[in-house]
Amino acid sequence: MFKEEKEESYFYMFQNYLGRTCYGKTDDPTKRLKDYIGHNGDTNTRFKLLLCGSKSDISDLEKDFKYFLDEQDCAVYSISGHQIEWVHEKIMYDNLIKVILEWLEIDFKGISIISEHTTLLST
């Protein structure tokens, strides 16, 4: 049997306990959030922005976001050889949210805002 592929995907952003903006895409935001909590031990970790759309739209959004960060010289992709997706502290989180929300209105109308402050885990 073939495993059915989910058609939707998610893009998320949050600030870690050091105040760095983290982002990425996932097919399972609850599992991804649990992974972050497991890595950093901060049970207050929440996706401050969670978007849902087709896999292709979410991939394109992430690609455009990475390009934007590269142009601003704000991307951090690895530390000591470990792949990460962080934004340099010199760019404010609220400014990143504004950029993403503007893109949703113009270029990514098929992507929905699930939440601008998301708690996916029950306490």
C-alpha positions as CSV (number, residue, x, y, z in Angstrom):
1,M,0.0,0.0,0.0
2,F,1.1,3.5,-0.7
3,K,1.1,6.0,2.1
4,E,-1.2,8.9,1.2
5,E,0.7,12.2,1.1
6,K,-0.9,15.1,2.9
7,E,-1.6,18.0,0.6
8,E,-1.2,20.7,3.2
9,S,1.9,22.0,4.9
10,Y,2.7,24.6,7.5
11,F,5.1,27.5,7.9
12,Y,6.0,28.6,11.4
13,M,8.0,31.2,13.2
14,F,8.8,31.8,16.9
15,Q,11.4,33.3,19.1
16,N,13.5,30.9,21.1
17,Y,14.4,31.5,24.8
18,L,17.4,33.5,23.6
19,G,15.2,35.8,21.6
20,R,16.3,34.5,18.2
21,T,13.7,34.0,15.5
22,C,13.4,30.4,14.3
23,Y,11.3,29.4,11.3
24,G,10.6,26.5,9.0
25,K,8.0,24.3,7.4
26,T,6.4,21.1,8.6
27,D,3.6,18.7,7.8
28,D,2.9,18.2,11.5
29,P,3.1,21.4,13.6
30,T,2.3,19.7,16.9
31,K,5.1,17.2,16.5
32,R,7.5,19.9,15.4
33,L,6.7,22.0,18.4
34,K,7.2,19.0,20.7
35,D,10.6,18.5,19.0
36,Y,11.6,22.1,19.7
37,I,10.5,21.8,23.4
38,G,12.5,18.5,23.6
39,H,15.6,20.2,22.3
40,N,15.6,23.4,24.3
41,G,13.6,22.3,27.4
42,D,11.5,25.5,27.3
43,T,7.9,24.4,27.8
44,N,6.8,27.9,27.0
45,T,7.9,27.6,23.4
46,R,5.0,28.6,21.1
47,F,4.7,29.2,17.4
48,K,4.0,32.9,17.3
49,L,3.0,32.6,13.6
50,L,1.6,29.5,12.0
51,L,0.4,29.4,8.4
52,C,-1.2,26.6,6.4
53,G,-1.3,26.1,2.7
54,S,-0.5,23.7,-0.1
55,K,2.9,22.1,0.0
56,S,4.0,24.0,-3.1
57,D,2.9,27.4,-1.7
58,I,4.5,26.8,1.7
59,S,7.7,25.7,0.0
60,D,7.7,28.8,-2.2
61,L,7.0,31.0,0.8
62,E,10.0,29.5,2.7
63,K,12.2,29.8,-0.3
64,D,11.3,33.5,-0.7
65,F,11.8,34.1,3.0
66,K,15.3,32.6,2.9
67,Y,16.1,34.7,-0.2
68,F,14.8,37.8,1.7
69,L,17.0,36.9,4.7
70,D,20.1,36.3,2.4
71,E,19.5,39.8,0.8
72,Q,19.3,41.4,4.3
73,D,22.4,39.4,5.4
74,C,20.3,38.1,8.3
75,A,20.2,34.3,7.7
76,V,21.9,31.8,10.1
77,Y,22.0,28.4,8.5
78,S,24.5,26.5,10.6
79,I,26.3,26.5,13.9
80,S,29.2,24.1,14.4
81,G,28.1,22.2,11.4
82,H,24.5,21.7,12.6
83,Q,21.8,22.9,10.2
84,I,19.5,25.5,11.6
85,E,17.0,28.1,10.3
86,W,17.4,31.1,12.5
87,V,17.3,34.8,11.8
88,H,20.1,37.1,13.0
89,E,19.1,39.1,16.1
90,K,19.7,42.4,14.2
91,I,16.3,42.1,12.5
92,M,13.2,42.6,14.7
93,Y,10.6,39.8,14.9
94,D,7.7,42.2,14.3
95,N,9.4,43.3,11.0
96,L,9.6,39.7,9.8
97,I,5.9,39.2,10.6
98,K,5.0,42.4,8.6
99,V,7.0,41.1,5.6
100,I,5.3,37.7,5.7
101,L,1.8,39.2,6.1
102,E,2.4,41.5,3.2
103,W,3.4,38.6,1.0
104,L,0.2,36.7,2.0
105,E,-1.9,39.6,0.7
106,I,0.0,39.9,-2.6
107,D,1.7,36.7,-3.6
108,F,0.4,33.9,-1.4
109,K,-3.4,34.3,-1.2
110,G,-3.9,30.6,-0.9
111,I,-2.0,30.5,2.5
112,S,-4.1,30.9,5.6
113,I,-3.1,32.3,9.0
114,I,-3.8,29.6,11.6
115,S,-2.6,31.8,14.4
116,E,-0.3,34.6,15.2
117,H,0.3,33.1,18.7
118,T,-0.2,29.3,18.7
119,T,-0.4,26.9,21.6
120,L,-0.6,23.4,20.1
121,L,0.1,21.4,23.2
122,S,-2.3,20.9,26.1
123,T,-0.8,21.6,29.5
